[in-house]
Amino acid sequence: MPGVPAAYAAAAVAAAAVGDPAADRITHLREQERALKDERKRIASEVRKETKKKARLVEKAKLLTDADLLAVLGSRAVAKAKAKGKPKGKAKAKAKAA
């Protein structure tokens, strides 16, 4: 360490080797900060991606005729009705009375 007396440099190295709790906490907090920044970037990227995706979908929908849109809405209603009628899980067998 230039400009630092050898005794102080040796003390700093010894403290780092022993494990200074304050330095460890600072390091841990910086790692958390970096992780949060990465997470924020990832989420912002997903928001931009979904916004662009919706804009493309709206642009494609503008090209459809009224009849095409009605057909899409009708098929969605049918699919939704079918999904409601289906059981969500496997039915359990009932015990037979003997």
Contacts in CASP RR format, 6 or more apart in sequence:
PFRMAT RR
TARGET T0000
AUTHOR 0000-0000-0000
METHOD contacts of the structure
MODEL  1
MPGVPAAYAAAAVAAAAVGDPAADRITHLREQERALKDERKRIASEVRKE
TKKKARLVEKAKLLTDADLLAVLGSRAVAKAKAKGKPKGKAKAKAKAA
1 8 0 8 1.000
1 9 0 8 1.000
1 12 0 8 1.000
4 12 0 8 1.000
15 23 0 8 1.000
16 23 0 8 1.000
61 69 0 8 1.000
64 72 0 8 1.000
END
